[in-house]
C-alpha cells in the first residue's frame, strides 16, 4: 500500500510540474504579445538580430539548399525513369521543395543554429546577472532581449525559406541540365506551372509559425535558465531539441489543414 501511495504521489507531482511548466510558457508568450505592440520599440536591436540570425545563416543555408536540390533530384530520377517520365522532374522538384522541403529544412537548420545561440546567449546573461544590470540601467530586458529576438526569427525564417527554395531549385536545375539537357527557361517554366498560390502562401505562413516557435523556445529556455554554466549548456541543448520537436508537430498539423483546403478548392 505504501509503495502504491508513493507511486501515485510521484505521478501526481510530475503531472503538476507539467501543468506548471505549461502555465509558465503561456505567461511568457502572453507577455511577448503584450509588450511587442507597446513602445518603446527596439528597432535597432531587431535589425541587429535579423542580421545575426538571418544574414549570418546564409552560407549554411546556401550550401544545404543546393545540395538538397541535387540529391533529391538524383533520388527521384530512377523512379521516374522506370515510367519514362523524367520530363516531370522539374514539376516534381517544384512541388516537393516549395510545399515541404524548403520550410522544413530551413526551420531545422535555424533550430540548430539560431535556437541554441539564443538559448546560450540569454542563458549566460541570466546566470551572470546581466539581465538585472539592464533593469538597473532602466532598460526593459524582456523587450530588449526576448521581443527583439522573437520578432527577428519570425521575420527571417520566411525570408530564408524563400531563399532556400530558390537555391534548392537551382541545384535541381544543375542536375536536370546535366542529365536531360533541359534549358534554364524550360526548367523554370515547368517549375512555376506546377505550383499554385496556395503552395507558396502556405509555405510562408508555416515559416512564420516555425520562426516564432524557434524564437520563443530559445528565449524561454535562456530566460529561465539557472545553475551557472550547467544551466547555460542545458538551455542551449534543450532549445534545439524542443524547437525541432515542435516544428515536426506543427508541420504535421499544418499539412492536414492545407490538404483540407486543397480538397475544398
PyMOL commands that set and color helices and strands:
alter all, ss='L'
color gray80, all
select helices_A, chain A and resi 2-36+43-53+55-81+86-127+130-136+141-180+184-194+197-223+228-264
alter helices_A, ss='H'
color red, helices_A
deselect
rebuild
show_as cartoon
